[in-house]
Amino acid sequence: MREEISEQFRALQLHITEKLERMDALGKFHEDSWTRSEGGGGFTRVIKNGAILEKGGVAFSAVHGDVSDDMKQQLQMEGASFFATGVSIVLHPKHPRHPIMHMNVRYFELDSGEYWFGGGIDMTPHYVDKSKAMLFHRSLKEVCDRHHPAFYKEFKPWADRYFFLPHRGETRGIGGIFYDHKNEQNTGLSKTALLHFSIALGELFPVVYSEQVNFNELTEPTIEEKQWQALRRGRYVEFNLLHDKGTKFGIYSGGRTESILMSMPPEANWEYDYTPTSDSEEEATLNILKTIPDWISQ
């Protein structure tokens, strides 16, 4: 079934980029293909300098090969050979009032026959707007509920735990859903049903991002807003390089570096011992990021 899963993920990549181009109305995705010497390859589609998107990437890969000692050590897996395929997306907008958004859906199997699906969607606003956060989480819950009544209840706290910067004591954003190592044994769903959930989640991505962009009209960003955006992008970089398992898997499985690191923002900044102004929007956002709200019941 690996070929079918791979083909559907490739089709999902093309579907998402088409929808995002329509939303942006200016930027266009450019694609380059790549091959992995150990086996497999992929297609990376990148957009930049659009009307809404300063930088974005939608990557598809299908790779296979031997399970290296580094993979066993870093990812705690056993087996002689593996196959992995998936779609990964990160969008970095121009305007500080538009959010960074990430999605990943993936399938992995070992020569032993063991397999699993993983993925999720999470949102990282530069400024947390509670109404937008509630809209985002309600959309995620709706798609989860269509496939399994327990998914959102399980996957939302999983995202809260995963997208957390322990060295900062704050979440990367307002979370979303995250899941990993899901198969028929621990969900009761067939491989086909889990694939359908992954595809539905991917198809939701351009919908929920457009909802955020169309939420309200924006004014030209101030210098202070752009400076804050650069600092929040810095936090995004910290998480991806220090804690993200997907980045580590890509590196230790011999993936393509350019595709793995496409998630990085075009520009970021760090300021020593930054403290936001009292009673400012920046302070309010940081206060929310140090908590784990229930966005559905608010």
N, C-alpha and C positions, 0 to 999 in steps of 0.2 A: 504493500500500500504506500510505500515511501514515495514512489513516483507520482501518485495521485495527490498526496499531500503537498509535495514540492510544486506541482503544477498549479494547484489552487493558491498557494502562497504567492507564486509569481503573478498570477492573475490579480490577486489582492493588491499587490504592489502597484500594478498599472491602474487599477480602479482608484486607489487612494490618490495617486499623483494627478490623475485627471480631475478629480473633485477639488483638490487643492489649487490647481491651476485656475479653475473656474472661480474659486473664492478670491484668489489674489488678483486676478484680472490683468496682471502685468507680467509677473515673473513666469518663466518657463523652466521645466525640469530638463536637465541634460543628463544623459545616461552614459556610463562607461561600464564595460564588462571586464571581468577579471577571472583568472584561473588560479587555483591553488596547486602547487607542485605535488603535494601529497595526495590530492584528489578533490575534485569538485571546483566550485567557483561561485560566481554570482553577478548581479547587476546592481550598481549603485546609481541612484537618481538624485541629483542635487539641484536645488533652486537657490538663487541669491539675488539680492537687490530688487525684490518685488515691491509691490505697493504696500503689502502687509508684512511679508516675510523677508527679513534681512538675510536669513540663512536657514535652510532646511534640507534634510536628507531623508530619503526613503530607500532602505537597502534590503535587497533580497539575497539570500545565500543558500546553497545546498552543498555541503561539504562532507567528506568521508575520509577515513584513514585509520591508522593505528592509534590506539590510546597510549599516549606517551607517559613517561614517568612524571613529567610536570603536570599533566592533566590529572593523573591519579592523586598526586599530592595536593594540588590546589583545589580540585573539584570533588575530591573524596568519591571517586568512582572506580569500579573494577570492570575489566573487560579487555578483550584484545583489539577490537575494532569498533568504530562508531559511525553513525550517520546523523547529521543534524541539518535542519532546514528551518528558515524562519524569515520574518519581516521585522525590521526595526526602524523606528521613525523618531526624529527629534525636530521640532520647529522652534526657531528663535525669531521672534517678531521684532520689527523696528520700534514700535511704540511701547513704552513702559507699562501702559495700561492693558496691553494684550499679553497673554501668558505664554510661557514656555510650555510645550506639551510633548510628552513622550509616550510611545507605544511600542510594545514588542509582543509578537506571538511566535512561538517556536515549537519544534518537534524534535525529539532526540531518541535514538535507539542504539542499543548495543548488540553485538553479535550473539549474545546470550538470549536474545528475544525480549529483554527488558526494554520498555519504552515509556516515555512520558511527554506530556505537553506542559508548556509554561507560557507566561506572558503577563499582560496587564496594560493599563493606561493610568498615567498619573499627570497631574497638572501642577505647574510651578508659577503662580502669579508673582509678579514683582510687587504688586500691591494686592493684598487679599480683599476681595469684595465678597461679602457673605452671600449676597443674592446669587452671584455668579457661581460661587462654590456649591451652593445648594442645587442649582440647576445642573451642574456637572455631575454631582453624585446621584441625583435622581435619574439622570439618563443612564448612568452605569448600572444602577440597581434594576432598571427596567430590562436591560438586555440580559443581565444575570438571571433575573427571575424567570425569563422565558426559557432558560435552559436547565436551571436547577434551583430550587427554592432556597438552598443553603449557600449558594455561591457568594452573594454579596456580603452576607453576614460573616463568612469566613475570609473572603478576599480583601475586604476593606481594612480590617485590623492588620492583615498581613502586609498590606502596602504601608500602613502607618509605621509598622516595625521596620520594614525594609528601607524605605526612603527617609532614613533618619541619620543625622550627622552627630554621632556621639561626642565628638570632640568639640562640637558647638552647643550641644544640648538643645537642638532644634530640628524640626522636620525640614526636608528639602522644599516642600510646598504644601499643598492641601491634600496630598495623597491621591487616592483613587482606588484601584484594585490591583492586586498582584497575586500570582499563583505559580506554583512550580511542582514538578514531579507528579502531575496528575494523570492517572490512568484508570482503567476500568475497575481495578481492585479497590481504589480508595474514593471513587466517585459513584460507582454503579452505572456509569455511562459507557457506552461502547466507544471504540476508537473513532468511529464515524461521527458519533454525537459530539465528542470532544473537539473534533476537527470543525464541525459546524459552529460550535461556540467560538472557536478561535477566529473563524471567518467573520462571524457576526460582530465580534469585538473589533476586528479590523475595519469593517464597513462602518462601524459607529464613529471611528476616529475623525474623519473629515466633517461629520455631522456635529459632534460636540465642539470641535474647534471653531466651526463657523458660528455656532451659537454664542460662543464667547466673543468673537469678533463683532458680531452684529448686535450685541447686547445694548450698546449705547453709542452715541456719537462722541468723538474725541476732539479735544483741542490740541494744538501744537504742544509737544512736551517741553517742559521747562528744563533748564540746566540741572536743577536739583533732581528732577525725575530721572534724567539720563544718568546722572551720577549714581543714583540709587539702583537703577537697572544694572549698571556695570558691577556694583558690589554684589547684587543678588546672583548675577551670572558667575561671579567668583565662587560663590557657595556651590553652584551647580558643578563647576569644574572640580571642586574639592570632593564632592560626593562621587563623581564618576571615576576619578583616579584613585581614590582611597578605598571605596566601599562597594562599587558596583560589580556584581558577579558576572554580568554579561560582558563587561569590558575585560575582566580577567579571563573568562572563557575564550573570548576572541583572541587575546594575546597568546594564551598558553596552548590553544589548538592550532596555532600557526595561521590565523586569519589575516586578512588584508588590513594593514595598519590604517590606511586612509579611510576605509569604511568603518572600522572600529571607532576611530576618533572623530568621525563626522559629527558626533553628538556635541562637540565642544562649541561654545558660542564664538561668534566672529571677534568679539572683544570682551574683555572682562577686567575687573580691577579689584585690588585689595588695599584696604586702608588700615594702618596700624591702630588697634584699640578703638575702632569706630563705635561711637555712641550716638544714637539718633536723638534729635531734638525732642524734648519732653512734650507730650500731647500731640505729636505729629502723626501723620499717616504711616510714616516709616516705623515709628515706635509701636503703633497699633498692629502693624503687620508682624513685627518681631514677636510681640506678645502672643499673637495667635499661633505662630509657628512653634512656640514653646508649649503648646497644648495639643490635645488630640480631640477636636470637636466631633460631635455626631451631626453631620451636615444634613441628614435626612429628616430628623425630628425637630430641627430648629424652626 
